[in-house]
Amino acid sequence: MTQRDSAVAGIVTDGMRVVARKEHRTPEEIRAGVAAGTIAIPANINHRSLDPCGVGAGLSTKINVNLGVSGDHSDLDEEWSKVEVALQYGADAIMDLSNCGKTHPFRSKLVKQSPAMIGTVPMYDAIGYLEKDLTDITAEDFLDVVRAHAEDGVDFVTIHAGINRRTIEAFMRTGRTMNIVSRGGSLIFAWMQLTGNENPFYEHYDEVLDILHQYDVTISIGDAMRPGCLHDATDAGQISELVEIGKLTQRAWDAGVQVMVEGPGHMALDEIAANMKLEKRLCHGAPFYVLGPLVTDIAPGYDHITSAIGGAVAAANGADFLCYVTPAEHLRLPDADDVREGVIAAKIAAHAGDIAKKVPHARDADDAMADARHRMDWDDMFKVAIDPVKPREYLESAPPQEEGTCTMCGQMCAVRTVNRVLDGLDFELTAESIVKGAQAVPNDAEGAGSSAGADARANASTAEND
């Protein structure tokens, strides 16, 4: 039985219990959500290293990391370093989007060693797996690739089943600035146009569901028509596909398969809330998995920021799962540093959304940070920070004259001032003391960066905190 089969039958699974503990919910609440389709627990029966994770209504917003080799850059060791960074910084899911060569060994290693959910897009793998030209691939060939990924143990697969003849007719009639920017969607569109056939994943959808049910793989229904620029957002092509996805969602649930629905894309800030509500309405409350949304088209090199802005708004308005975007988006395959920056930006967006959605205990870390800042306890601040490394490096790179403060305010630190006054401690702040203190602290050229000076300041800081 799949997670959904069990939930509908009133059975609480081990995975539901794990998710309930993580989310501060009862197992019965999680079971009811899975039965209703508003919560998914992607958990392939062959992914034995998995630490089950829930995605959906009332739960913390999850983040996904995309990685994988391409024809222009195929270094599996480098990709594995990205996996390690993603896990280190708390990614909830990793999608292997490798699109060249034989991808099975890397995918198998990922499933064997990763506690995070694993996702793939079988369409990306079709040409390399089958060793055929795109137009020579048959519908049954495509199903074989889906079956191979399911057998390998991936927890969710992106299947672009909503781009059918009706969707393409709407797209062709209205036109777009960026046309189709989904890689999988573009391949299916090309296959359909060149062969004259219907989308094989739509035409043989029931067979796809049979495969996924066998291994309890969650279907992530891909948004082939997601907008690739602000101009194309919320157009006929996107909405036409979303209507089809809503129908496919119900069919998957009826077949005992869990569902996530993928969404935009590039989108102006004021359109995001309405899009989140529209997806929930048309797709019956299924968990919504969004790429961004990116709220402007003019920030290449900084798209992790444009994505985080949109992701926070999306999460606050009901998105359940954010796909990270790195600074390398639109420019190159990301490296490990790009992955780290993308993960942290996505986690900030997800956390901001959770606070707005009043997810249980979402604000605990923020309250702990406020308490640590009140006490001017740097170590405790770093413990609760999303990234504990970068802030410590910043602080230690510019030692202040007054221990416990930083060089932004120094002796004029508002927290220090009020704490000392309220605690009845001696407090003196004059222009002379500020100048004298500043003169007492050498700049880098005079040895402030020496290891001896740094060690002395670290020891003094530790003693004061103790």
C-alpha positions as CSV (number, residue, x, y, z in Angstrom):
1,M,0.0,0.0,0.0
2,T,1.2,3.5,-0.8
3,Q,1.2,6.3,1.8
4,R,-2.1,7.5,0.2
5,D,-3.7,4.0,0.2
6,S,-2.9,3.7,3.9
7,A,-4.2,7.2,4.7
8,V,-7.5,6.6,2.9
9,A,-7.8,3.3,4.7
10,G,-7.3,5.1,8.1
11,I,-3.9,3.6,8.7
12,V,-1.1,5.7,10.2
13,T,2.3,4.7,8.7
14,D,5.7,5.1,10.2
15,G,6.4,7.9,7.8
16,M,3.4,9.8,9.0
17,R,4.6,9.4,12.6
18,V,8.0,10.8,11.7
19,V,6.5,13.8,9.9
20,A,4.1,14.4,12.8
21,R,7.0,14.6,15.2
22,K,9.0,17.0,13.0
23,E,6.0,19.2,12.4
24,H,4.6,19.3,15.9
25,R,1.4,17.7,14.7
26,T,-0.4,14.6,15.7
27,P,-0.1,11.4,13.5
28,E,-3.8,11.6,12.9
29,E,-3.6,15.1,11.5
30,I,-0.9,14.0,9.1
31,R,-2.9,10.9,8.0
32,A,-5.9,13.1,7.4
33,G,-3.9,15.5,5.3
34,V,-2.4,12.7,3.1
35,A,-5.9,11.2,2.7
36,A,-7.3,14.6,1.6
37,G,-4.3,15.1,-0.8
38,T,-3.3,18.4,0.9
39,I,-0.1,16.7,2.3
40,A,2.3,14.5,0.4
41,I,5.1,12.3,2.0
42,P,7.3,11.4,-1.0
43,A,8.9,8.1,0.1
44,N,9.8,5.4,-2.5
45,I,9.8,1.9,-1.0
46,N,13.4,1.5,-2.3
47,H,14.8,4.7,-0.7
48,R,15.9,3.1,2.5
49,S,18.2,6.0,3.7
50,L,15.3,8.4,3.6
51,D,14.3,10.5,6.5
52,P,10.6,11.0,5.7
53,C,9.5,14.6,5.1
54,G,6.0,16.1,4.6
55,V,5.0,18.7,2.0
56,G,1.8,20.5,2.2
57,A,-0.8,22.5,4.1
58,G,0.0,23.4,7.7
59,L,3.6,22.1,7.5
60,S,6.8,24.0,7.3
61,T,7.7,25.1,3.8
62,K,10.3,22.8,2.2
63,I,13.1,23.6,-0.2
64,N,14.6,21.6,-3.1
65,V,18.0,21.8,-4.6
66,N,18.6,21.1,-8.3
67,L,21.9,19.7,-9.5
68,G,23.2,17.2,-12.1
69,V,25.6,17.1,-15.0
70,S,25.1,18.5,-18.5
71,G,26.6,17.9,-21.9
72,D,28.8,21.0,-21.5
73,H,29.9,20.2,-17.9
74,S,30.0,16.6,-16.8
75,D,31.9,16.2,-13.6
76,L,30.2,13.7,-11.2
77,D,32.7,14.4,-8.4
78,E,31.9,18.1,-8.5
79,E,28.1,17.2,-8.5
80,W,28.6,15.1,-5.4
81,S,30.3,18.0,-3.7
82,K,27.1,20.0,-4.3
83,V,25.1,17.2,-2.8
84,E,27.2,17.5,0.4
85,V,26.7,21.2,0.5
86,A,23.0,20.9,0.0
87,L,22.7,18.4,2.8
88,Q,25.0,20.4,5.1
89,Y,22.8,23.4,4.8
90,G,19.5,21.6,5.3
91,A,17.9,21.0,1.9
92,D,14.8,18.9,2.2
93,A,15.0,17.5,-1.3
94,I,17.5,17.0,-4.1
95,M,16.6,16.7,-7.8
96,D,19.1,15.1,-10.1
97,L,18.5,16.8,-13.4
98,S,21.4,15.2,-15.2
99,N,20.7,15.2,-18.9
100,C,23.6,13.4,-20.6
101,G,25.3,10.0,-20.6
102,K,24.2,7.2,-18.3
103,T,22.8,8.7,-15.2
104,H,21.9,5.6,-13.2
105,P,25.1,5.3,-11.2
106,F,25.0,8.8,-9.8
107,R,21.2,8.5,-9.1
108,S,21.7,5.2,-7.3
109,K,24.4,6.6,-5.1
110,L,22.2,9.6,-4.3
111,V,19.3,7.3,-3.3
112,K,21.6,5.1,-1.2
113,Q,23.3,7.9,0.8
114,S,20.8,10.8,0.9
115,P,18.4,11.2,3.8
116,A,16.7,14.0,1.8
117,M,13.9,13.3,-0.7
118,I,15.2,12.6,-4.2
119,G,13.4,13.7,-7.4
120,T,14.1,13.4,-11.1
121,V,12.7,14.4,-14.5
122,P,12.7,11.1,-16.5
123,M,12.2,13.1,-19.7
124,Y,15.7,14.6,-19.3
125,D,17.2,11.1,-19.2
126,A,15.3,9.6,-22.1
127,I,17.7,10.3,-24.9
128,G,20.8,9.2,-23.0
129,Y,19.0,6.2,-21.4
130,L,17.5,4.9,-24.6
131,E,20.3,6.0,-27.0
132,K,17.8,7.2,-29.5
133,D,17.0,10.4,-31.3
134,L,14.1,12.3,-29.8
135,T,11.7,11.6,-32.7
136,D,12.5,7.9,-32.7
137,I,11.4,7.5,-29.0
138,T,8.0,5.8,-28.6
139,A,5.4,6.2,-25.9
140,E,6.5,2.9,-24.4
141,D,10.1,4.0,-24.4
142,F,9.2,7.0,-22.2
143,L,7.3,4.7,-19.8
144,D,10.4,2.5,-19.6
145,V,12.5,5.5,-18.4
146,V,9.9,6.3,-15.7
147,R,9.9,2.7,-14.6
148,A,13.8,2.7,-14.3
149,H,13.8,5.8,-12.2
150,A,11.0,4.4,-9.9
151,E,13.0,1.2,-9.5
152,D,16.1,3.2,-8.6
153,G,14.3,4.6,-5.6
154,V,13.5,8.2,-6.5
155,D,10.7,9.6,-4.2
156,F,9.1,12.0,-6.7
157,V,9.2,12.4,-10.5
158,T,8.3,15.5,-12.5
159,I,6.0,14.4,-15.3
160,H,4.9,17.0,-17.8
161,A,1.5,15.5,-18.4
162,G,-0.6,18.7,-18.6
163,I,0.8,20.0,-21.9
164,N,-1.7,18.3,-24.2
165,R,-3.2,19.3,-27.5
166,R,-5.6,21.7,-25.8
167,T,-2.8,23.4,-23.9
168,I,-0.7,23.8,-27.0
169,E,-3.7,25.3,-28.9
170,A,-4.0,28.0,-26.3
171,F,-0.3,28.7,-26.4
172,M,-0.2,28.9,-30.2
173,R,-3.2,31.1,-30.4
174,T,-2.0,33.7,-28.0
175,G,1.7,33.6,-28.4
176,R,4.5,34.4,-25.9
177,T,7.6,36.5,-25.6
178,M,9.6,33.6,-24.3
179,N,7.6,30.7,-25.7
180,I,8.3,27.5,-23.6
181,V,11.1,27.7,-21.1
182,S,10.6,24.4,-19.3
183,R,13.3,22.0,-20.6
184,G,11.1,19.0,-20.2
185,G,8.1,20.8,-21.6
186,S,10.1,22.0,-24.6
187,L,11.2,18.4,-25.4
188,I,7.6,17.1,-25.2
189,F,6.3,20.0,-27.3
190,A,9.0,19.2,-29.9
191,W,8.2,15.5,-29.9
192,M,4.5,16.2,-30.3
193,Q,5.0,18.7,-33.1
194,L,7.5,16.5,-35.0
195,T,5.6,13.2,-34.6
196,G,2.0,14.5,-34.7
197,N,1.2,12.5,-31.6
198,E,-0.5,13.4,-28.3
199,N,1.8,13.9,-25.3
200,P,2.6,10.3,-24.3
201,F,2.5,11.1,-20.6
202,Y,-1.0,12.5,-21.0
203,E,-2.2,9.7,-23.4
204,H,-0.8,6.9,-21.2
205,Y,-1.3,8.6,-17.9
206,D,-3.0,5.6,-16.3
207,E,0.1,3.5,-17.1
208,V,2.4,6.1,-15.6
209,L,0.3,6.0,-12.4
210,D,0.5,2.2,-12.3
211,I,4.3,2.4,-12.3
212,L,4.4,5.1,-9.6
213,H,1.9,3.3,-7.4
214,Q,4.0,0.1,-7.5
215,Y,7.0,1.9,-5.9
216,D,5.0,4.6,-4.0
217,V,6.5,7.4,-6.1
218,T,4.9,10.8,-5.8
219,I,4.0,12.5,-9.1
220,S,5.1,16.1,-9.3
221,I,3.0,17.3,-12.2
222,G,5.3,19.6,-14.2
223,D,4.4,23.0,-15.4
224,A,5.6,22.9,-19.0
225,M,3.9,26.2,-19.7
226,R,5.4,28.1,-16.7
227,P,6.2,31.7,-17.6
228,G,9.9,32.5,-18.4
229,C,9.5,36.2,-18.1
230,L,7.1,38.7,-16.5
231,H,5.3,39.4,-19.8
232,D,4.2,35.8,-20.1
233,A,2.9,35.3,-16.5
234,T,-0.7,34.2,-15.9
235,D,-1.4,33.9,-19.7
236,A,-3.7,31.5,-21.5
237,G,-1.0,28.9,-21.9
238,Q,-0.2,28.8,-18.2
239,I,-3.8,28.7,-17.1
240,S,-4.9,26.2,-19.7
241,E,-2.3,23.8,-18.5
242,L,-3.2,24.4,-14.9
243,V,-6.8,23.4,-15.6
244,E,-5.6,20.1,-17.2
245,I,-3.3,19.6,-14.2
246,G,-6.3,19.9,-11.8
247,K,-8.0,17.0,-13.6
248,L,-4.8,14.9,-13.6
249,T,-4.4,15.5,-9.9
250,Q,-7.7,13.9,-9.1
251,R,-7.0,10.9,-11.4
252,A,-3.7,10.4,-9.5
253,W,-5.4,10.4,-6.1
254,D,-8.0,8.0,-7.4
255,A,-5.1,5.7,-8.4
256,G,-3.6,5.8,-4.9
257,V,-0.7,8.1,-6.0
258,Q,0.4,11.2,-4.1
259,V,0.6,14.5,-6.0
260,M,2.5,17.7,-5.9
261,V,1.8,20.4,-8.5
262,E,4.6,22.6,-10.0
263,G,4.2,26.2,-10.7
264,P,5.8,29.4,-12.0
265,G,8.2,30.7,-12.9
266,H,8.7,34.5,-13.5
267,M,5.9,36.6,-12.2
268,A,5.4,40.2,-11.0
269,L,5.1,40.5,-7.2
270,D,1.5,41.6,-7.3
271,E,0.4,38.5,-9.2
272,I,1.9,35.9,-6.9
273,A,-0.8,35.7,-4.2
274,A,-3.6,35.3,-6.8
275,N,-1.6,32.5,-8.5
276,M,-1.1,30.6,-5.3
277,K,-4.9,30.7,-4.6
278,L,-5.8,29.8,-8.2
279,E,-3.6,26.7,-8.1
280,K,-5.0,25.6,-4.8
281,R,-8.5,26.1,-6.1
282,L,-8.0,24.4,-9.5
283,C,-5.9,21.5,-8.1
284,H,-8.1,20.7,-5.1
285,G,-5.6,21.9,-2.5
286,A,-2.7,19.7,-3.7
287,P,0.8,20.8,-2.4
288,F,2.2,23.5,-4.6
289,Y,5.9,23.4,-5.6
290,V,7.2,26.7,-7.1
291,L,10.3,27.7,-8.9
292,G,10.9,31.1,-7.4
293,P,8.8,32.9,-8.5
294,L,11.4,35.4,-9.9
295,V,9.9,38.8,-9.5
296,T,12.1,40.7,-12.1
297,D,13.9,39.7,-15.3
298,I,16.8,42.0,-15.0
299,A,19.0,40.6,-12.2
300,P,21.2,37.9,-13.8
301,G,23.9,37.0,-11.2
302,Y,21.5,37.8,-8.4
303,D,18.5,35.6,-9.2
304,H,18.8,33.8,-5.9
305,I,17.6,37.2,-4.4
306,T,14.8,37.8,-7.0
307,S,13.7,34.2,-6.3
308,A,13.8,34.6,-2.5
309,I,11.6,37.7,-2.7
310,G,9.0,35.8,-4.8
311,G,9.4,32.6,-2.8
312,A,8.7,34.4,0.5
313,V,5.5,35.9,-0.9
314,A,4.5,32.6,-2.5
315,A,5.1,30.7,0.8
316,A,3.1,33.2,2.8
317,N,0.2,32.7,0.4
318,G,0.1,29.0,0.4
319,A,3.1,27.6,-1.6
320,D,4.4,24.5,0.2
321,F,7.7,23.7,-1.6
322,L,10.3,26.1,-3.0
323,C,12.8,25.1,-5.6
324,Y,15.9,27.1,-5.0
325,V,17.5,29.3,-7.5
326,T,21.2,30.1,-7.5
327,P,23.2,33.2,-8.6
328,A,24.2,31.1,-11.7
329,E,20.6,30.8,-12.9
330,H,20.4,31.7,-16.7
331,L,24.2,31.9,-16.9
332,R,25.9,28.5,-16.2
333,L,25.8,25.3,-14.3
334,P,26.1,26.3,-10.6
335,D,29.2,25.4,-8.5
336,A,29.2,24.5,-4.8
337,D,29.4,28.1,-3.7
338,D,26.4,28.9,-5.9
339,V,24.5,26.0,-4.4
340,R,25.2,27.2,-0.8
341,E,24.0,30.7,-1.7
342,G,20.9,29.3,-3.4
343,V,20.0,27.1,-0.4
344,I,20.4,29.8,2.1
345,A,18.3,32.3,0.1
346,A,15.6,29.7,-0.3
347,K,15.6,28.8,3.4
348,I,15.2,32.5,4.3
349,A,12.2,32.7,1.9
350,A,10.7,29.5,3.3
351,H,11.2,30.6,6.9
352,A,9.7,34.0,6.2
353,G,6.7,32.3,4.7
354,D,6.3,30.0,7.6
355,I,6.2,32.9,10.1
356,A,3.5,34.6,8.0
357,K,1.5,31.3,7.8
358,K,1.8,30.8,11.6
359,V,3.3,27.4,11.2
360,P,3.7,25.9,14.7
361,H,7.0,26.9,16.3
362,A,8.2,28.7,13.1
363,R,9.2,31.7,15.1
364,D,11.1,29.9,17.9
365,A,14.5,30.4,16.3
366,D,13.8,34.1,15.8
367,D,12.8,34.5,19.5
368,A,16.0,32.7,20.4
369,M,18.0,35.1,18.2
370,A,16.4,38.1,19.9
371,D,17.2,36.7,23.3
372,A,20.8,36.1,22.3
373,R,21.1,39.6,20.9
374,H,19.7,41.1,24.0
375,R,22.3,39.2,26.0
376,M,25.0,40.1,23.4
377,D,25.9,36.4,23.3
378,W,27.5,35.9,19.9
379,D,27.9,32.2,20.1
380,D,24.2,31.7,20.8
381,M,23.4,34.0,17.9
382,F,25.5,31.9,15.5
383,K,23.9,28.7,16.8
384,V,20.4,29.7,15.7
385,A,21.5,31.5,12.5
386,I,20.4,29.9,9.2
387,D,24.1,30.1,8.2
388,P,26.4,29.9,11.3
389,V,29.6,30.3,9.3
390,K,29.3,33.6,7.4
391,P,28.2,35.8,10.3
392,R,31.1,34.6,12.5
393,E,33.6,35.3,9.7
394,Y,32.2,38.9,9.3
395,L,32.4,39.6,13.1
396,E,35.9,38.2,13.5
397,S,37.1,40.1,10.4
398,A,36.7,43.5,12.1
399,P,37.3,43.3,15.9
400,P,35.6,46.1,17.8
401,Q,37.2,48.2,20.6
402,E,34.4,47.2,23.0
403,E,34.1,43.5,23.6
404,G,30.6,42.2,22.9
405,T,29.8,44.8,20.3
406,C,30.6,45.1,16.6
407,T,32.3,47.9,14.6
408,M,28.9,49.2,13.3
409,C,28.1,51.0,16.6
410,G,31.0,50.1,19.0
411,Q,30.5,52.0,22.3
412,M,27.3,53.5,20.9
413,C,25.7,50.0,20.7
414,A,22.0,50.6,21.7
415,V,21.7,47.1,23.2
416,R,24.8,47.6,25.4
417,T,23.7,51.1,26.4
418,V,20.2,50.2,27.6
419,N,21.4,46.9,29.2
420,R,23.9,48.7,31.3
421,V,21.5,51.5,32.3
422,L,18.7,49.1,33.3
423,D,21.2,46.8,35.1
424,G,22.4,49.8,37.2
425,L,26.0,49.4,35.9
426,D,28.5,52.2,35.5
427,F,28.1,53.8,32.1
428,E,30.2,56.6,30.6
429,L,30.2,57.7,27.0
430,T,32.1,60.8,25.9
431,A,33.7,62.0,22.7
432,E,37.1,61.6,24.4
433,S,36.4,57.9,25.3
434,I,35.3,57.1,21.8
435,V,38.4,58.7,20.2
436,K,40.7,57.1,22.8
437,G,39.1,53.7,22.2
438,A,39.4,54.0,18.5
439,Q,43.1,54.9,18.8
440,A,43.7,51.9,21.0
441,V,42.5,49.5,18.3
442,P,45.1,49.1,15.6
443,N,44.1,48.9,12.0
444,D,45.0,45.9,9.8
445,A,48.2,47.7,8.6
446,E,49.4,48.0,12.3
447,G,48.8,44.4,13.1
448,A,45.1,44.1,13.9
449,G,44.9,41.0,11.7
450,S,47.7,39.2,13.6
451,S,46.9,35.8,15.0
452,A,48.2,36.9,18.5
453,G,45.8,39.9,18.5
454,A,42.9,37.8,17.3
455,D,43.6,35.1,19.9
456,A,43.8,37.7,22.7
457,R,40.5,39.2,21.6
458,A,38.8,35.8,21.3
459,N,40.0,34.8,24.8
460,A,38.8,38.1,26.3
461,S,35.4,37.7,24.6
462,T,35.1,34.1,25.9
463,A,35.9,35.2,29.4
464,E,33.4,38.1,29.3
465,N,30.6,35.8,28.0
466,D,31.4,33.2,30.6
